[in-house]
Amino acid sequence: MKNKTQTIITLLCSLLIFAFGMFRIFTESLSSTPLFVAYIFAITGLIGVVTNGILLGK
């Protein structure tokens, strides 16, 4: 797999993790996921989006 394709796939997956975490934080509908886990998803997803965005921009 080419490096650019791998970076795009990783960027999308990080964005999904971030979106899931933020969805859980803003809505209280997913009670099966603890709020602590939602914050971890949001933080690590944001780090992944920023890092992969920088790598893709180079």
C-alpha positions in Angstrom: 0.0 0.0 0.0 1.3 3.4 -0.9 2.3 5.8 1.9 -0.2 8.5 0.9 -3.1 6.0 0.8 -2.2 4.6 4.2 -2.1 8.2 5.6 -5.5 9.0 4.2 -7.0 5.8 5.6 -5.5 6.5 9.0 -6.7 10.1 8.9 -10.3 9.0 8.2 -10.2 6.4 11.0 -8.8 9.0 13.5 -11.6 11.3 12.4 -14.2 8.6 13.1 -12.7 8.0 16.6 -12.7 11.7 17.3 -16.3 12.0 16.1 -17.5 9.1 18.2 -15.9 10.5 21.3 -17.3 14.0 20.7 -20.8 12.5 20.0 -20.7 10.7 23.3 -19.6 13.8 25.1 -22.2 16.1 23.6 -25.1 13.7 23.8 -25.8 11.4 26.7 -27.5 8.8 24.6 -24.7 6.2 24.6 -24.7 5.2 28.2 -22.8 2.0 27.6 -19.7 3.9 26.9 -18.3 5.6 30.0 -17.6 9.3 29.8 -13.9 8.8 30.6 -13.5 6.6 27.5 -15.2 9.2 25.4 -12.7 11.8 26.5 -9.8 9.4 25.6 -11.4 8.8 22.2 -11.8 12.5 21.6 -8.2 13.4 22.6 -6.5 10.6 20.8 -8.6 11.1 17.7 -7.8 14.7 17.6 -4.1 13.9 18.0 -4.3 11.4 15.1 -6.2 13.9 12.9 -3.7 16.6 13.4 -0.7 14.4 13.0 -2.0 12.7 9.9 -3.1 16.0 8.4 0.4 17.3 8.8 1.9 14.2 7.3 -0.5 14.4 4.3 0.3 18.1 3.8 4.0 17.4 3.3 
